[in-house]
Amino acid sequence: MSDNEKRAHDLAVAVAASLSKLRLEEARLKGEHLGLDIYEIYQNHYIGYLNEFNHNFPEGQK
């Protein structure tokens, strides 16, 4: 795993966890049931973050 892959992974995990918690709490307060695919949330963010890290830190790529 490259430095940028590690950075993107760490950030995507943190964001996916936070967003999931917020979305679930919002649904609970509205009395709604919300099915979340946390992997989909993670993957969408990971790809974007990795592209940005590779752009900003080209030395961190494999």
MOPAC internal coordinates of N, CA, C and O (Angstrom, degrees):
PM7 1SCF
backbone

  N    0.0000 0     0.00 0     0.00 0    0    0    0
  C    1.4558 1     0.00 0     0.00 0    1    0    0
  C    1.5283 1   107.54 1     0.00 0    2    1    0
  O    1.2310 1   120.85 1   -50.97 1    3    2    1
  N    1.3224 1   115.97 1   129.03 1    3    2    1
  C    1.4629 1   120.05 1   179.04 1    5    3    2
  C    1.5287 1   110.46 1   -75.70 1    6    5    3
  O    1.2310 1   121.08 1   -12.57 1    7    6    5
  N    1.3169 1   115.53 1   167.43 1    7    6    5
  C    1.4626 1   119.93 1   177.11 1    9    7    6
  C    1.5242 1   110.82 1   -58.89 1   10    9    7
  O    1.2310 1   120.51 1   137.34 1   11   10    9
  N    1.3265 1   116.62 1   -42.66 1   11   10    9
  C    1.4579 1   119.85 1  -178.92 1   13   11   10
  C    1.5264 1   111.90 1   -68.09 1   14   13   11
  O    1.2310 1   120.31 1   143.45 1   15   14   13
  N    1.3186 1   117.02 1   -36.55 1   15   14   13
  C    1.4652 1   119.95 1   176.28 1   17   15   14
  C    1.5292 1   110.45 1   -63.66 1   18   17   15
  O    1.2310 1   120.56 1   139.54 1   19   18   17
  N    1.3196 1   116.53 1   -40.46 1   19   18   17
  C    1.4675 1   121.20 1   178.47 1   21   19   18
  C    1.5230 1   110.51 1   -65.42 1   22   21   19
  O    1.2310 1   120.60 1   135.15 1   23   22   21
  N    1.3369 1   116.46 1   -44.85 1   23   22   21
  C    1.4680 1   120.36 1   178.11 1   25   23   22
  C    1.5256 1   110.72 1   -59.93 1   26   25   23
  O    1.2310 1   120.80 1   132.11 1   27   26   25
  N    1.3324 1   116.08 1   -47.89 1   27   26   25
  C    1.4627 1   120.55 1  -178.76 1   29   27   26
  C    1.5211 1   111.06 1   -63.21 1   30   29   27
  O    1.2310 1   120.49 1   139.44 1   31   30   29
  N    1.3302 1   116.67 1   -40.56 1   31   30   29
  C    1.4679 1   120.81 1   178.86 1   33   31   30
  C    1.5237 1   110.70 1   -62.12 1   34   33   31
  O    1.2310 1   120.53 1   130.19 1   35   34   33
  N    1.3181 1   116.59 1   -49.81 1   35   34   33
  C    1.4632 1   120.46 1  -177.71 1   37   35   34
  C    1.5243 1   111.56 1   -59.97 1   38   37   35
  O    1.2310 1   120.62 1   135.99 1   39   38   37
  N    1.3152 1   116.42 1   -44.01 1   39   38   37
  C    1.4615 1   120.20 1  -179.82 1   41   39   38
  C    1.5244 1   111.23 1   -68.71 1   42   41   39
  O    1.2310 1   119.99 1   138.70 1   43   42   41
  N    1.3225 1   117.62 1   -41.30 1   43   42   41
  C    1.4686 1   120.81 1   179.87 1   45   43   42
  C    1.5258 1   111.55 1   -64.75 1   46   45   43
  O    1.2310 1   119.68 1   142.14 1   47   46   45
  N    1.3249 1   118.22 1   -37.86 1   47   46   45
  C    1.4621 1   121.46 1   177.28 1   49   47   46
  C    1.5254 1   110.18 1   -63.16 1   50   49   47
  O    1.2310 1   120.70 1   133.36 1   51   50   49
  N    1.3248 1   116.27 1   -46.64 1   51   50   49
  C    1.4630 1   120.22 1  -179.29 1   53   51   50
  C    1.5243 1   111.54 1   -62.95 1   54   53   51
  O    1.2310 1   120.37 1   135.79 1   55   54   53
  N    1.3072 1   116.89 1   -44.21 1   55   54   53
  C    1.4667 1   120.73 1  -179.33 1   57   55   54
  C    1.5257 1   110.97 1   -68.12 1   58   57   55
  O    1.2310 1   119.86 1   136.39 1   59   58   57
  N    1.3186 1   117.88 1   -43.61 1   59   58   57
  C    1.4603 1   120.90 1   179.73 1   61   59   58
  C    1.5279 1   110.83 1   -60.67 1   62   61   59
  O    1.2310 1   120.30 1   137.85 1   63   62   61
  N    1.3179 1   117.03 1   -42.15 1   63   62   61
  C    1.4652 1   120.19 1   179.05 1   65   63   62
  C    1.5216 1   111.01 1   -64.92 1   66   65   63
  O    1.2310 1   120.37 1   135.41 1   67   66   65
  N    1.3224 1   116.91 1   -44.59 1   67   66   65
  C    1.4640 1   120.38 1  -178.95 1   69   67   66
  C    1.5213 1   111.87 1   -66.76 1   70   69   67
  O    1.2310 1   120.40 1   134.34 1   71   70   69
  N    1.3257 1   116.84 1   -45.66 1   71   70   69
  C    1.4642 1   120.05 1   179.38 1   73   71   70
  C    1.5240 1   111.58 1   -63.02 1   74   73   71
  O    1.2310 1   120.57 1   138.53 1   75   74   73
  N    1.3115 1   116.51 1   -41.47 1   75   74   73
  C    1.4642 1   120.20 1   179.69 1   77   75   74
  C    1.5169 1   110.84 1   -61.72 1   78   77   75
  O    1.2310 1   121.06 1   135.07 1   79   78   77
  N    1.3171 1   115.57 1   -44.93 1   79   78   77
  C    1.4628 1   120.05 1   179.62 1   81   79   78
  C    1.5290 1   110.73 1   -61.39 1   82   81   79
  O    1.2310 1   120.35 1   135.09 1   83   82   81
  N    1.3206 1   116.94 1   -44.91 1   83   82   81
  C    1.4627 1   120.77 1   179.24 1   85   83   82
  C    1.5292 1   112.26 1   -63.65 1   86   85   83
  O    1.2310 1   120.86 1   135.27 1   87   86   85
  N    1.3204 1   115.97 1   -44.73 1   87   86   85
  C    1.4729 1   119.93 1  -179.59 1   89   87   86
  C    1.5214 1   111.94 1   -65.21 1   90   89   87
  O    1.2310 1   120.53 1   139.67 1   91   90   89
  N    1.3173 1   116.60 1   -40.33 1   91   90   89
  C    1.4644 1   119.96 1   178.94 1   93   91   90
  C    1.5194 1   111.22 1   -67.01 1   94   93   91
  O    1.2310 1   120.29 1   138.91 1   95   94   93
  N    1.3174 1   117.06 1   -41.09 1   95   94   93
  C    1.4660 1   120.76 1   178.67 1   97   95   94
  C    1.5261 1   110.49 1   -65.39 1   98   97   95
  O    1.2310 1   120.27 1   138.17 1   99   98   97
  N    1.3151 1   117.09 1   -41.83 1   99   98   97
  C    1.4594 1   120.84 1   177.95 1  101   99   98
  C    1.5327 1   110.80 1   -61.19 1  102  101   99
  O    1.2310 1   120.25 1   135.80 1  103  102  101
  N    1.3196 1   117.12 1   -44.20 1  103  102  101
  C    1.4625 1   121.28 1   178.54 1  105  103  102
  C    1.5270 1   110.71 1   -64.29 1  106  105  103
  O    1.2310 1   120.49 1   138.75 1  107  106  105
  N    1.3324 1   116.66 1   -41.25 1  107  106  105
  C    1.4707 1   120.17 1   179.57 1  109  107  106
  C    1.5218 1   110.39 1   -61.56 1  110  109  107
  O    1.2310 1   120.17 1   136.46 1  111  110  109
  N    1.3193 1   117.28 1   -43.54 1  111  110  109
  C    1.4697 1   120.57 1  -179.71 1  113  111  110
  C    1.5298 1   111.91 1   -64.78 1  114  113  111
  O    1.2310 1   120.50 1   150.51 1  115  114  113
  N    1.3134 1   116.66 1   -29.49 1  115  114  113
  C    1.4697 1   121.24 1   178.01 1  117  115  114
  C    1.5249 1   111.80 1   -86.12 1  118  117  115
  O    1.2310 1   120.32 1   175.04 1  119  118  117
  N    1.3252 1   116.99 1    -4.96 1  119  118  117
  C    1.4581 1   121.46 1  -178.22 1  121  119  118
  C    1.5147 1   112.78 1    74.37 1  122  121  119
  O    1.2310 1   120.57 1  -155.48 1  123  122  121
  N    1.3106 1   116.51 1    24.52 1  123  122  121
  C    1.4575 1   121.57 1  -178.61 1  125  123  122
  C    1.5277 1   110.52 1  -104.44 1  126  125  123
  O    1.2310 1   121.66 1   -23.25 1  127  126  125
  N    1.3206 1   114.44 1   156.75 1  127  126  125
  C    1.4643 1   120.07 1   173.18 1  129  127  126
  C    1.5283 1   106.64 1   -99.05 1  130  129  127
  O    1.2310 1   120.88 1   -46.73 1  131  130  129
  N    1.3052 1   115.92 1   133.27 1  131  130  129
  C    1.4557 1   120.16 1  -178.42 1  133  131  130
  C    1.5114 1   109.28 1  -127.20 1  134  133  131
  O    1.2310 1   121.14 1   -59.96 1  135  134  133
  N    1.3181 1   115.43 1   120.04 1  135  134  133
  C    1.4564 1   120.14 1   174.05 1  137  135  134
  C    1.5239 1   108.64 1   -93.63 1  138  137  135
  O    1.2310 1   120.30 1   -54.98 1  139  138  137
  N    1.3031 1   117.04 1   125.02 1  139  138  137
  C    1.4615 1   121.47 1  -179.00 1  141  139  138
  C    1.5135 1   110.66 1  -115.81 1  142  141  139
  O    1.2310 1   121.02 1   -38.27 1  143  142  141
  N    1.3036 1   115.66 1   141.73 1  143  142  141
  C    1.4572 1   121.59 1   170.92 1  145  143  142
  C    1.5272 1   106.40 1  -106.87 1  146  145  143
  O    1.2310 1   121.00 1   -88.15 1  147  146  145
  N    1.3238 1   115.70 1    91.85 1  147  146  145
  C    1.4555 1   120.04 1  -174.56 1  149  147  146
  C    1.5251 1   111.67 1   -63.59 1  150  149  147
  O    1.2310 1   120.28 1   150.53 1  151  150  149
  N    1.3265 1   117.08 1   -29.47 1  151  150  149
  C    1.4704 1   119.08 1   177.38 1  153  151  150
  C    1.5240 1   110.22 1   -66.60 1  154  153  151
  O    1.2310 1   120.01 1   140.51 1  155  154  153
  N    1.3046 1   117.58 1   -39.49 1  155  154  153
  C    1.4678 1   120.89 1   178.12 1  157  155  154
  C    1.5350 1   110.56 1   -62.78 1  158  157  155
  O    1.2310 1   120.62 1   136.62 1  159  158  157
  N    1.3320 1   116.43 1   -43.38 1  159  158  157
  C    1.4568 1   120.98 1   177.42 1  161  159  158
  C    1.5292 1   109.54 1   -60.82 1  162  161  159
  O    1.2310 1   120.58 1   132.13 1  163  162  161
  N    1.3230 1   116.50 1   -47.87 1  163  162  161
  C    1.4707 1   121.84 1   178.62 1  165  163  162
  C    1.5271 1   110.75 1   -58.31 1  166  165  163
  O    1.2310 1   120.25 1   129.32 1  167  166  165
  N    1.3201 1   117.12 1   -50.68 1  167  166  165
  C    1.4597 1   121.79 1  -175.17 1  169  167  166
  C    1.5284 1   111.52 1   -61.97 1  170  169  167
  O    1.2310 1   120.36 1   137.34 1  171  170  169
  N    1.3200 1   116.91 1   -42.66 1  171  170  169
  C    1.4647 1   120.12 1   179.31 1  173  171  170
  C    1.5236 1   111.15 1   -61.56 1  174  173  171
  O    1.2310 1   120.27 1   137.90 1  175  174  173
  N    1.3112 1   117.08 1   -42.10 1  175  174  173
  C    1.4624 1   120.31 1   179.64 1  177  175  174
  C    1.5277 1   111.49 1   -73.97 1  178  177  175
  O    1.2310 1   120.20 1   139.73 1  179  178  177
  N    1.3158 1   117.22 1   -40.27 1  179  178  177
  C    1.4657 1   121.07 1  -178.66 1  181  179  178
  C    1.5283 1   111.28 1   -57.18 1  182  181  179
  O    1.2310 1   120.58 1   132.44 1  183  182  181
  N    1.3106 1   116.50 1   -47.56 1  183  182  181
  C    1.4609 1   120.98 1  -178.05 1  185  183  182
  C    1.5318 1   110.56 1   -59.93 1  186  185  183
  O    1.2310 1   120.70 1   133.75 1  187  186  185
  N    1.3251 1   116.26 1   -46.25 1  187  186  185
  C    1.4600 1   119.93 1   179.07 1  189  187  186
  C    1.5172 1   112.53 1   -63.96 1  190  189  187
  O    1.2310 1   120.58 1   135.47 1  191  190  189
  N    1.3184 1   116.50 1   -44.53 1  191  190  189
  C    1.4667 1   120.25 1   179.56 1  193  191  190
  C    1.5243 1   111.16 1   -64.78 1  194  193  191
  O    1.2310 1   120.41 1   138.43 1  195  194  193
  N    1.3250 1   116.83 1   -41.57 1  195  194  193
  C    1.4656 1   119.76 1  -179.64 1  197  195  194
  C    1.5253 1   110.43 1   -62.18 1  198  197  195
  O    1.2310 1   120.24 1   136.80 1  199  198  197
  N    1.3165 1   117.15 1   -43.20 1  199  198  197
  C    1.4670 1   119.99 1   177.77 1  201  199  198
  C    1.5253 1   111.04 1   -59.97 1  202  201  199
  O    1.2310 1   120.55 1   137.08 1  203  202  201
  N    1.3186 1   116.56 1   -42.92 1  203  202  201
  C    1.4657 1   120.42 1   179.71 1  205  203  202
  C    1.5269 1   111.79 1   -66.76 1  206  205  203
  O    1.2310 1   120.30 1   135.68 1  207  206  205
  N    1.3277 1   117.03 1   -44.32 1  207  206  205
  C    1.4619 1   120.24 1   178.36 1  209  207  206
  C    1.5331 1   110.65 1   -62.16 1  210  209  207
  O    1.2310 1   120.37 1   138.01 1  211  210  209
  N    1.3341 1   116.89 1   -41.99 1  211  210  209
  C    1.4643 1   119.88 1   179.14 1  213  211  210
  C    1.5261 1   111.00 1   -63.94 1  214  213  211
  O    1.2310 1   120.59 1   145.37 1  215  214  213
  N    1.3081 1   116.47 1   -34.63 1  215  214  213
  C    1.4640 1   120.38 1   178.10 1  217  215  214
  C    1.5344 1   110.85 1   -70.87 1  218  217  215
  O    1.2310 1   120.95 1   133.94 1  219  218  217
  N    1.3214 1   115.80 1   -46.06 1  219  218  217
  C    1.4659 1   121.00 1  -175.13 1  221  219  218
  C    1.5281 1   113.95 1   -81.52 1  222  221  219
  O    1.2310 1   120.37 1   153.41 1  223  222  221
  N    1.3255 1   116.89 1   -26.59 1  223  222  221
  C    1.4617 1   122.15 1  -177.56 1  225  223  222
  C    1.5390 1   109.98 1  -132.10 1  226  225  223
  O    1.2310 1   119.92 1  -111.72 1  227  226  225
  N    1.3249 1   117.76 1    68.28 1  227  226  225
  C    1.4751 1   119.30 1  -176.63 1  229  227  226
  C    1.5246 1   113.12 1   -60.52 1  230  229  227
  O    1.2310 1   120.05 1   155.37 1  231  230  229
  N    1.3193 1   117.51 1   -24.63 1  231  230  229
  C    1.4738 1   119.61 1   178.48 1  233  231  230
  C    1.5227 1   112.11 1   -72.11 1  234  233  231
  O    1.2310 1   119.55 1   168.21 1  235  234  233
  N    1.3315 1   118.46 1   -11.79 1  235  234  233
  C    1.4625 1   122.14 1  -179.67 1  237  235  234
  C    1.5155 1   113.50 1   -90.00 1  238  237  235
  O    1.2310 1   119.92 1  -178.87 1  239  238  237
  N    1.3413 1   117.76 1     1.13 1  239  238  237
  C    1.4638 1   122.04 1   177.99 1  241  239  238
  C    1.5202 1   110.28 1   -84.82 1  242  241  239
  O    1.2310 1   120.77 1   -20.63 1  243  242  241
  N    1.3217 1   116.13 1   159.37 1  243  242  241
  C    1.4633 1   120.65 1   174.67 1  245  243  242
  C    1.5059 1   109.21 1   -70.83 1  246  245  243
  O    1.2310 1   120.10 1   180.00 1  247  246  245

